[in-house]
């Protein structure tokens, strides 16, 4: 858990008088806009171990304020809130003060805040099951062994070989069971106000996951995409108006205060077996893996624990222009659950016109060995080709059909593409198309392309020769300033390019 939302900015000094406390337990409505981690390449998968994106969260809450000065506590905000970004609007007289006054309740913080206090030590005999209690004083914090002062002297917690538990008479002040933002406000008279709380929070990210199903003749592909939202925050946002933003924004990473909340891990070597001394709070299990891509486009799914749960009928995100970036709005409220990810349909473009080429990069140091060519799917982002929509960056899985069943042909990725741009998706190397470069003499070479498939394929070989000139009778094109030999390789056949290099 991270530090509950806390801000320390004194605006107007107040008399040292007791303050009333007003608590907003939950929002009436919430909007979540997720921004992508721009340092993550389009070929990289989302990792719930480390999400580098962020979210803009806007909550609408109804609060009841007493007359005079009071502390207003917003419970259930995101644990990864960036404190300095919080904006509260709708209060009768605005904010007087925002405070760093709430830490998340955990075994470690509960022990630390009870240092020097009297608590009950409850012991259960493992042999007889007899339970005894005595009053003790906590003399050390949660780091390492916890030292207790008893009427008989000093001892370390859970080092007696018996089952031991500390029973606290109350929760120390300043600890909250939920991430909390606290502000100090004033009102001339009691009032019910509808306020809006907006803030940035870390621990979110999103990406597009494309599924392309290639037709039998390879001339068309049905393109479907998921919008995958991920959150490692401890707070769930239920029935949220949810959007995702694609594009590059100029934003510096804000410093998020470290969390004081932590589990309690004890260290001791009792006379009994170490297996007889269970930890108070075992570490949380790792987050669930990302859901696997699906061939069809059924209901969106959410990862919950170790299960994938259908969340409802399929809905398709609507694309909108937001300044220089694209916004994808989910038209129905969805739940952005804590420590999980969710998928909703992003787009569906049937029968996109495509063509497949195989590409190789040929260098002199590769002479004497066979190298596999890379399969590349080509099209153009225009309505004439069956597209004509902005394509956010993401991974692409290419499927074909064999004996009536889908077969994975390869995986690739694409970057953000605007309407009108060329689309080139490089997939895995193909074992059926390979090249062999043979050095005939010091400056003469033979490049042979083999095609083991039962259909003819288009192959493009980019010749890396530096500043040297290529001498050949074949017609060469140029790509990226380099000579390019493009040829159709017959089914179960080969073609050879003979060329020389003049320095």
N, C-alpha and C positions, 0 to 999 in steps of 0.2 A: 504494500500500500504506500501511496505517496502522501506527502504532507497535505493536510486539509487546507483548503484555500485560505491564505492568510496574507494580509496587507498591512504595512505599518506606515501610515502617512497621516500625521496630525495636522488638521486644518484649522480647527478652532478649539482652544483650550476650554475645558469644562470644570466646574467646581468639583471638588473631591467629595461628591455625594453618591449614595447608592443609586444604581441605575436599574430601571425595569428591563426585563428581557422579553422580546417578542420573537417567536420562532415560526419560520415557514418550513414545514416538514417536507413539502414536495411541490414541484411546479404544477400549474394547471395545464400548461401546454409547453411544448419544447420543440425547437428547430435545431437540427444538426447539419452543418455543412462541412464536408470532409475535403481537405486539401492534400494532394499527393506529395509524397516524399520525392523531391526533384533530384536528390543525390542517388536514388535507386534507378539503375538502368532498366529499360523496358524488358530486357531478357532475364532480369532477376525476379524470383518469386517473392511474394509477401512472406514475411517471417514474423509470427506472433512473439518471438523472443525479442524483437527489436523493430518497432515501427517508428519511422522517422518523419511521418507526416503529422498533421495537426487538424483540429476541428474548430470551427466557430460555432459556439453553442449559445442559443438565445432562449431564455426561459421566461414565461409569463406566470406571475404568482400573485395571489391575493393575500395581503397581510393586514393584520389588525394592530394598530399602533396606539398606545396610551398617550395621554397628554404629557407634555414635557419631554425630557431626554430619555432615550431607551436604546438598548442594544438589540438590533435586528439580526437574527441568525438565519442564514439560508442553508438549510441542510440538504444533502443529496446532490451537491454540485459534483463536477468531475474531479476525481482525485488528482489528475494531471493539470489542473487549472494553472494558467500563467497569471499570477496574482496582479501584476501591474496592468493587465489588459482588461480587467473587470470594469464594466460600466453599468450603473444602476440608474434607471430613469423612472419617473412617475411618483416619486416620494413628494409629499406636500411641501417640505422645505429643503429638499435635497439631503445630501450626506454631510454629517458633521465630522465623522472620523471613520477610518477603516482600520481594523486591528488584526494583529497577529496573536490570536488568542485561543485557537482550537487545534488540538492535536488528535490524531486518530487513536482510538482505543485499541490496544493490543496487549498480549501478555507482557511484552517488554516495557511498554510505556506505563502500564498499570503498576508494574513492580517499581520502576524508576520513580514514579510520582508518589509512591508509598514509602520511600526511603525514610527511616527513622520513626515510622508509625507502627502502632500495635495492630497485629492481625492474628487470626486463629490458624494454627497449624493442625490440620486433620491428618491422623495417621491410621492406616488400615493394615492390620497384621496379615501377611500373606499366608501364614500357617493356620490361624484360627478365624480370620475375618473380623476380629474385634476392632472397633473404631474408637479412638481416643482423640481428644482435642485439648490443646493448651495455648495460652497466649504467648506470642513471641514478638520480637521487634526486628524489622528488616534493617540490616546494617550494611548491605552492599547492593549494588545495582545489578542489571541484567547481564552484564558482560562477564562470562565465565561462571564460576561457582557463586551461588547466592548464599551469603552468610547470614544466619539468623542468631539472635541472642535469645536464649531460653533461660528459665530459672536455674538450670543446671550448668549453664555456660554458653559457649558458642559452637555452632555446627553448620555444615553446609547442607542446603536443601537437597533431598533425595539421595543422600549418601549414607543413609542408615540401613538400606536394604529393604525398607518397608515402602508401601505405597503412600506418598505424601502429597498433600494438596494445601495450598494457601487459600484461606477464605477471607475476603476483604469486607469490612463492614459497609463500605460505600465506595463509589467511584470518585476519585479525586477531581477537584474542579479543573477545568481546562481540557478535559478529555471528551472526545465526541465519538460516537459509534459510526458516524457518517462523515464524509468530507463536508466541511462547513466553511462558509464565508460569513464573517461577522462585520457589521457596519453599525456605527452609532448615528442615530437620527434624532430629530426634534419635531414635535408637533404641538400646535397651540391647543388642540383639543383632541379627544379620542377620534380616530378615523379609520375606516377600512379603505385601503388603497390597492389599486391594481398596478403592479410595478413590472418592469422588464429588466432582467439581469442578463447581460451579454458578456461573454469572455472567450478567450482562446484556451485550448487545452491540448497538451501533447498526448502521444500514445494512440494516434489514429493514422490510418492510411487507406488507400484504395487503388485498384487497378482494373483494367479491362482484361477479360479472358475470352479469347476468340476460339470458335470451333468452325472449321471449314470442312465441308463434306464435298469431295471432288466427284464429278460425274464420271460415268464409265469411259467416255471418250476424252476426258481431261480438259474439255473446253469450257466448262462452267463449274461453279462451286456455290453451294448454299452456305452463307455466312451468318453465324449467330454469335452473339457476345453476351457474357455476363458482366455486370458491374459488381465487383467484389469489394465490400466494405469490411474493414478489420479494426478492432479496438482491443487494446490491452488495459483499458481503464477499469477500475473496480466498480464504477457506477453504470447502471443500465438506464437507457433512455427509452421509455415505453411510448408507443404510439407517436413517434416523432416525425415531423415533416423533415424528410431527409434529402440531401442533395450532395453531389460530388462536383468538384471544380477541376477542369483540365486546363493546364497552361502554366506559365512560369511567372510567379509573383516575386517581387523584390522584398524579401522579408528576412530579417536577421533572427537567428535562433535566440529566444529569450531564456534567461536563466530561471529554471524551475527550482524552488527550494527543496532540499533533500528531505526525505520523510523521516520523522522521528519514530514512526510506527514500525515495529519489527517483531518477529517471533522471539520466543524465549528458549534458548538452547543451553542446557546445563552441562557442566563438565565435572565429573568426579569419578573415583574408582572405588566403589564400595566393595565390601567383602563378598557380597553375593555376585552372581553373574551379571555382566553388563546388559544382557538381554532382559533381565528382570527390572531394569530401570528405564521405563519408556519415556521419551521426551514429552514435554508439556504440549508443544505445538509443532508437529512435524511439518516439514516444508511442503508448500503447495505443489500439486502435480503440474507438469508442464502443460502449456496450452495445447488444445487439439490441433492436429495438422490441418492444412487447408483442404477443403473439399475437392475431390477429383472432378475434372471437367466432365460434362455430360453431353452425350450426342444429341439428345432431343432437347426441347426447351420446356420442361414442366414447371411446376411451381417453384418459386425461389426457396432456397434452403438456408438454414442457420446451423452453425456448429454449436452444440450445447454439450459441454462435458466431452464424453467420448462418442456422442451420437450426432447424427445429422438429421435434423427435424424439418419437415416441410412446414412452411410458415403461411401458406395460403395460395390462392389462385395466382397464376402468372401475371405480373404487371411489368410494363415496359417503361423505362425512364424516358422522360421528355427532355429534348435538348433545347437550351435557351442561350442567347448571347448575353454575356456579362462583361461589358467593356471589351477588353482584348482577349478574354478567356472564354471558355465554354463551360456552361453549367448544365449538369444532368440532374433533373428533378424527378424524384420518385413520386408518382401521382397519388399514391395512397400512403397513409401513415404506416410506418414500420417500426419495429423495436430494434434499436442498436444496443445489443446485449453486451454485458461486461465480459471481457476476456474471451471474445469469440469473433466470428466473422459471418457475414451474411451475403447472399448473392441474389440479385434481382436482374431481370432481363434488361439489357442495354440496347440492343438493336437486332433486327432480323432482316437480312437482305438475301432473298432467294435468287438463284440463277445468275450469279455474277460472272461476267465473261472473264476468263483467265486463260493464261497460257503458261506452260512449264518449260523452263530451260535448265540445262545443267552447266555449271560454271567451274572453271579450274584456273588456278594461278600457276604459271609455269616459270620456274627459275632454273638457272644452269646447275645449281647444286642439287637439283632433284633428278639429274640424269641417272639412268640405270635402275630406277625403281618405279613401281606402279603406284599411282595416287588416285584416290577416289574423288569423283566430282561432287559438287554440292548442288542439291535440288533447290531451285528458286521458282517461286510462284509470282507471276507478273500480271498486273492489271493497271487500270488508271481510275482514280477516284472521281468518276463522272457518272451522270445518270445514264449516259449511253452504254456504259459497261455494267449498269445495274447497281451502282453505288451512289456517289454524289452527296455524301454526308461526312462531316468531320469524324475522323477515326482517332480516338484517344490511344495512347501508347499501351501496349500490353503483350502478353504471350499468345501465340497462335498454335493450335493443335490441328494438324491436317489429317483427315481420314479419307480412305477410299472404301470400296465395297468389294468383297470377295466371297463368292458362294452365298450371296445374300446377307452377309454379316459385315459390320463395319470393321475396318482394319486401320490401325494407326500407321501413317506413312512418314510422319516426322513432326518435330516441334520447332518453332521459330519464334520470332518477335517482330513487332513493328513499332516505330516511333510515332509521335503525334503527327497526323497527316491532315492537311486542309483539303477542301474540295478542289479538284483539278490536279492534284499532285500525283506523280507516279507511285505505284505501290509495288515494292519488291520485298518479298518475304523469303529469307534464306532458311531452309530446313536442314536436316541432318545430311551427312554425306551418303551418297547412294552406292551400294555395292554393285549395282548393275552397270554403272557407267564409270570408266576409269581411264586414266591417261598414262602413257609411258614415253618418257623423253630419252632418246638415244643420241649420244655424241658420236657423230660420224668422223669428224676430224676436229682440229683445234677450234675452228670457227663455223662448223657445219653441224646441223642438228636435224633429227627426225622426231616429230611429235605425232604419236598414234593414239587415237581415241577409240576405245572398245565399247560396244553396246551389247550387253548380254540379254536385254529385254526383248520380248516378241514384237515390239512396235518401234518405229523410227523415233529418234529423239533429236532435239535441237541442243547443240553444245556450243559454248563460247569459251575460248581459251585466251586469257590475258597474258601476254608475254612480257616478263620483267627482264628488260635488257639494259636498264640504265640509260645512259646517253648514246649507246651504240645504235647504229642503224640496222634494220632488218632487211635482208635481201632474199626475196622469194618471188616465184611466179604467181602465187595465189593472191587473191584479192583480200586485203586486210582493212579492217575498220580501226577506229581508235576509241578508247574509253579511259577516262582519267589520265589522258596524255600518253597512254601506252598502246602498242599495237594489239589488235584484237582479231583473232581468227574465229569466225562464226561459221558453223557447218551443220548440216543435217546428217546424223549418223544412222545408217540403215539398221533395221532390226537384225539382231544376232550378227552384226557386222562391225566394220571399222573403217576409219579414214585416216590418212596420214598427211601431215604438213611437213614439207622439206624447206628449211630456210637456213640462211647464213647470217652471221653477225659481223658487221664491219665497224671496227673501232676508229 
